[in-house]
C-alpha cells in the first residue's frame, strides 16, 4: 500500500471529538523490522482494505500505526476499572491505541485499534509492548468466537515488530490490529463519573447510544434504556460463553464492553473437563473468574455501570438507585432464559419444551458430567451421534455408564433433533493443547500449525476428514493448564 493508496483509507476520529477528555493524542512506536505473521483476509475485505497492499511495507505501517492516512488522529483511551474487585481510577490504554473509526462494507462504523504499540501516558510502569504468543492467542480465540457466532471483537492482523521484549525471558515483540464495534467499556463510564462532570458523562452516554443502541434515545428515560440494553447484551453474551465452555479469565470492568462484544482475550481458555470451578488464569488465584462464576461477575460489573450512570437516571438519588436496582434485577432472568434456550438447542430439544422439564434434565446431566470428569465439548458433539443410533461414543466417556444410560433414556423420549445438535455443538474449538502447540511453533518461526488450526476453527460445526485431532479431547498428561495475560 503506497502512501497515495493510503489516501483511499479514511480513519475518522469521532470518539476523540465527542469525548476528548477520554482521549490522549498519541503515536505508535516505530518497529525495527515489521513482518506480517497472519492477516485476516475476509475481515480486511469487509473493511474495504486491500489484502495484498497490507502486506507491503506501507501497508504494515498502517497495521502497526506508524504510517497512517492523512488526517488520522490516533489516541490512547482513558478508562478506570475494578480489577479482581479492587478499583483502579486510572487505567487506560497503556500499550494500545485507537487509530480511528472505519466504515465497513455495510456502512457500520468499526474501531481500528492496536495492542502492543508502545508506551502511552497510561502505561504506568509497563513497557507498552506485547509479545508474539499472546497476540496470536487473541487472534485465534477472537476469530474462533466469531465463527461460533458469538459477539466479539475481531483480529485483523498480527505483525512481528523485530523488537525483543523482556518478560520472564526475552521474547519476540508483536502488534495486534484489532477491530471492534467500539472500545467503550464499563470502565469508560467509571472514568467519566470519577471526573464529577455530568456533562461529560452525558456526552459519553449519548455517544454510546448513537454507536450501539440507537433505539434507546427515543425512550422515555433514554439513559436508563441504555443501561437496560447493555444488561441485555451482556446477559446474552455470557450465556453464549457458558454454553460453549468458554472462560474469559479476567472479567474486570475495563474488560466488559457496552456493545456486548467479547474483548481482551488474555488468559482465556475453553474448558476441557466439565467443572464449574475451572480456572486457567495464572493470576486468578482465588477463582473469582472461574467458569461457574461468570454470570455472577457479569451482574456485579453491571452494578458498577449502574453506579456510574446514576446521575443520568433521575435527579433524585433515591429514585435513581431504585430504577437501577429494578433494571439490574432483569439480568438474572434474561441470562437464565438465554442459557436455557441455548441448552435446549444443544440437547436437540424443542423450543416449546417446558422450562421445568428442561431444567430438571440439564441439572441431572451436569451432575453426571462433573462426577465423571467428562470433556465438555466432546460430550455434546458425541450426543448428536447417539440420536442417530450410535450411543457408544457418548457412553464411552463415562467409566460407569449406567447413570448416563438412565438419563439418556429420558432424553431420547423427548425425540431430540440431531441436525439441530450438529448446528449448535461445535466439533472444533480452540483446544488448549492445540493452541499451545500452534503458538509455540509460530514463535519459533513455523506458522503451519497455526494455519491448520485457524482453518479448522473457521468452520466449527462441520466435521471434515483429516481434522480428527482438532476435535479430540486433550491427551492424557496434558495439564494442569495455566494461561498468562502476556503483559
N, C-alpha and C positions, 0 to 999 in steps of 0.2 A: 504494500500500500504506500504509494508515494505521498509526499506532503500535499500535492494537489488532490490526490484521491481522497485524502482525509477530509477535504473540504466538503465532500458529499455526506460525511457523518456529522450529524447535529447532536450535540450534547447540551441539553437545557440545564439551567440552574434554579429550577423552581423552588426546591426546598430552601436553598440558601437565600433566595429573595424573600420568601414569605416568612421564614423564621431565622433571620440572621443571627439571633442570639444563641442558636444551637449549632452554628456552622462557623468553623475557623478555616479561612482560606489557607491551603497548604499544597505543597508539591511532592510528588513521589520521588524517592531517591533513584539516582541513576544505577543501572545494573552493569557490572563489568562485562558480562558475556551472556546476554539473554538467549535462551534456547527453548523453543516450543517443545513441551513434553506431551501435552494432549490438548486437542481442540475439539469442541463440541460443534461439529458442522451443522446439524439440524437447528440448534439454537442460534448459531450465527445467521443462518438463513432467515429465521423468524425475526431477527433484529435488523434485517436488511444489510448485513455485513458480508463482504466477500471473503470466503474462507481462504482462498488462495492468497489474497493480498494480506490476510492476517498473519501468514507465515513468513512474510518478508521482514526485513529489519525495521522498516517504518511501521508495519502492522504490529510487530511485537512491542514497539514503543507505545502504541495505543493500548495494548493489553496490559502493560505494566505502568501506564500513566505517565510516561516520560516524553511522549510525542502526541499531544492531544490536538484536536481540531481547534481552529482559531475561535476564540470566544469562550472556550470551556473554562469553568471556574471550579476546579476540584476543592473539596472541603473535607475536613475531619469533623464528624458529627459529635456533639456533646450529648451525653445521657448519664443518668445515675443508675442505681440498681441495688437490689438485695441479692447478695452473693452468699449462698448457703445460709440464708436467713439474716445476714448482717448487712446493714445499709451502708452503701458507699455513695456519697453525694456527688462524686465527680469521677466517672469512669471515662466513657467516650471512646472514640476510635484511636486507640493507642498505636495500632500498627495497620490502620486501614484508611481508605479514602473513598469518598463518594465522588466519582468522576463527573457525574451528572445524570440526567434522565434522557432516555432514548425512546422514541416511539417505535413499537414493533409493527409487524405487517398488518395487524388488526387495529392499529391506531392506539393500542394500550400503552401507557407510559410505564417504562421499566427503569429501575436504577441500574447503572453500571458502576460496580463497586470493587475495590481491591482489598485483599488481605496480604500482609507481609511487605507492604510498600515502603516501610521505613518509619522512623520515629515521628511522632506528632506532639503537639503540646499536651496531649492526654496520655503520653506514653509512661509517665511516672519513671520508674527505674528500668523499664523494659527497653530492649534494643529496637523494637518496632519491626523486627524481621520475622519470617516464618521459614520453616524447613520443608523440604520436598514431600516427605512422607505424610505429614498431617494435611497438607494442601491436597494431595491426591486422595486422601481418605474423604475429605469433604466433597471432592468431585465425585467419587464413587457413590457415596451414600446419597448425596442430593439427587443425582441422576437416577439412582435406583428408586428413590421415593417418587420422583416424577413418573417413572414407568409404572409404578404401582398405583398411580392415580391419587396420590396423597399430596395436598398443597405444600409446596416447598420453594424456597429459594433454589436457584439453579447455578450450575457452574459452566462458564463459557470456555475457560482455558486454565491451564497451569503452565507457567513459564519458569524454568530454572534460571536463576539470576547469574550464576557463576560466582556468587559470593559465599564463602564458607560462613556458617552460623554456629556459634558456640552454645551448646546445650550441655547435657552430661558428657557428650563427645562433640567433635566438630562434624557438622552435617551440611549437606548441600542446601543452599537457600532457594526459595521459590516464592512466586507471587500467584495467588489465585484471583482470577477475574470472575466476579460473582454477579448474577442477575437476580433482581427481586422486584416484586410489585412496589415495595419501598423498604427502607430500613427503619421505619418508625417502630419503636418498641415501647413496652410498658415503661421502661427506664427513661424514655424520652419525655414522657409526661411527668415522671417523678422529678426529673431535672428542671423542667419548666416550673413545676409547682414550688420547688425549693427556692426559686428566684423571687417568689412572692410578688409576681407580676401577672395579674388576672388577664390583662390584655394579651400577653404572650401566650398564656395557657389557652385562651380562646382562639387565637390565631393558629396555634398548633392543632387544636381540635378541629377547626374549620378546614385546615389543610388535610387532616386525616379523613374527614368526611368526604371531601371532594375527591380524594385519591382512592379511597377504598369502599366507602359506604355512603354513596351519594343520596340514596333514598332517605337517610336519616335526617337530612337537612330540612325536609318537609314535615317532620314530626312535630307534635305539639311541644315536646321538650326535646329538641334535637340532640343535646349533649348526653342526655340520659339514653336516648335511642342509639347514639354512637356506642356508648358503653355496652348496651344490650347486644348490639351487633358483634362487638368483639367477644363478648361472652359466648354467643352462639358459634362464632367461627372457631374459637379455641375449644369449645366442647366437642365439636365435630372433629377437629384436628387430633386431639388427644385420644378420642375414641378410635380413630383410624390407626394411630400409633400402637395402641394396646392390641388391636385386632391382628396386626402383623407381627407383634412381639418386639417392637422397637423400643429401645431405651435411649433417651436423649443424653443423659449423663450429667448435664449442667443446666437445669431449668431455672436459672436465675432470672430475675425480672428484666434484665437487659437482654435476655435471650428469648423473650416472648414478643412476637410481633403483633401489631394492630391489624394487619391484613389477615392473619390466620395461617400464614405460611411457616413451615419449619425453618429454623435458621441456626447457624453456628454449630455445625456438626463436628465437634471436637472429640471428647472421649465417649462417643456414642457407639452403639453396637446393637445387633439383633440377637435376641435371646436364643440360646441353644436349648438346653433342658428347661422345661417349664418350672418356674419357681417365682412367685410374686416378689420374693426378697432379692432377686438377682440385681447385682450391682457390678458393673465392669469398670467404672471410672476409678482411677488410682487416687483421685483427690476426694472422693466421696466416702470417707472412712466411716461415717455414721449411717450411711444408707439413706440419706434424706431423699435422694432422687432415684431410689430403687424402682424397678418396673411397676410394682403394685402401688407405689405412692404417687405416680404421675398425675392422676386425676385430682388428688387432694392438693398437690403442689400447684397445679394449674389454677384451681379455685383460690388458693392463697395469693398467688400472683395477681389475679384479677381483683382481689380485695385491695391490693396496693394501688392498682389503677383507679379503682373507685375513690380511694382516699385522695389521689392526686386531682381527680376531676370534681370533687365535692363542690367547690365554689361555683361551678357551672350548672350543677343540678338544680339548685334552689338557693335563693338569697338567705333563707332561714337555715342555719346549720343543722338543727334537729330534723327538719323536714328533708334536707339533702341526704342525711345519713339514713333515714327511713327509706327513701327512694332507692338508695344504693343497695341497702340490705335486701330489699324486695327483688331487685333485678339480679343481684348476685345469687340469690337463692334459686334462680332458674337454671344455674349451671348444672347442678346435680341431675335435675330432671332431664335436661337436654342431652347431657353426656350419657346418662343411662339409656335413654331411648336410642341414641345413635349407636352405642355399643351393642345393645341387644338386637337391633335391626341388622347390624353387621354380623353378629354371631349367628343369627338365623340363616343368613346367606352362606356363611362358612360351613354350616351344617346342612345346607341344601333344603332348608325348611321353608314352607310357605309363609309369606309376609303376614297372612291372616291368622297364623297360629297364636293362640292367646299367650300373653306375656308370662302368666304364671306357669304354664306348662314348659315354655321355653326356658325360663329361669331355673326351674327345677332340674331340667335336663342338663343345662350347662353347668350348674353348680355341682352336680354329681360327677360330670365329666372332668372338670378341672381338679377335683379332689383326686380322681384316679390318675390324671396326668402328673400331678405333683408327687403323689406317693410312689409312682413307678419311675419317676425321673425320665419322662418321655420327651424326645425332641419335638418342640412345638410345631415348627414348620413342616417337618416330615410327617407328623401325625395327621394333620389336616389334609395334606395332599394325598396321603395313603387312604384316608377315609373315603375319598371320592371313588377309588377303585373298589371299595367294599360294596358300594351301591350297585356296581356292575357285576357283582358275584365273586370277587376275589378279596375276601376279608383277611387273608393271611398276612398281607403286607402291613396292615394296621395291628392285627393281633400280635404279630411277632415283636412289636415294640414293648410289649408287657411281659415280664418274667412269669407272672401267673395270670393268664388272660381270662379267668372265669368271671371276674368282676366286670371286665370290659365286655365280655360276651353278653352279660345280662343287660348292661347299658345299651349295647348295640341293638339288642332285640327291641327295646323300647323305641330307640331312634329309628330303626328301619320300618317300624309300624307306622311311622308318620310319612312314609313314602318320599324320602329326600330326593332332590333333583341333582343328579351327578354333574350335568352340564353347568348348572349354576355354581356348584362347588369348584369346578375347574376354572371358572371365570373369576372366582373370588379368592381361592387359596393359591398363592404363588408356588411354582416349582423352584424358582430361583430367587434367592435373596442374597445380600452381601454376607455370606457365611464368614464368620470371623477368621477362621484359619485360611480361607482363600484370600481375604482382604490382606492379611498379614503377608502371605506369600507374594501377592502381586505388588504390594508396596515395597517389600524388601528387594524384589527383583528390579523394580523401576529405579530405586535409589542407587542400585549397583549398575544401572545402565541397560538392563534388559526390560523392554516395555511390552514384550509379547504376552506374558501372563496378565498384565493389566488390560491389554486389548481384548483378550479372550474373556476375561471376567466382565468387562463392560458390555461386550456383545451378548453374553448370556443374560445380564440384568436388564438389557434394553427391551426384552420381550419376556417378562417374568412368568406369564401364565401358560405359555405354550411350550410343552416339552418337545425337545429336539434330539435326534440321535447324535451321539458323540459328546453330549453335555452332561452325562450322568454324574460326574464328580462334582459338578456345580449344584446338583440337587441333593447330594449326600450330606448326612449329618457329620459333625466334626469327628475325626478319628479318635480312637481311644488314646489317652495320653495327652490330648490337647487341653491345656488349661493347668491350673486356674488362669483365666484370661483377664488381662488388665489393659485398659486403654489410657492414653495420656492426652492432655489438652494441647501440647505442642508449643506452648509459649515459653 
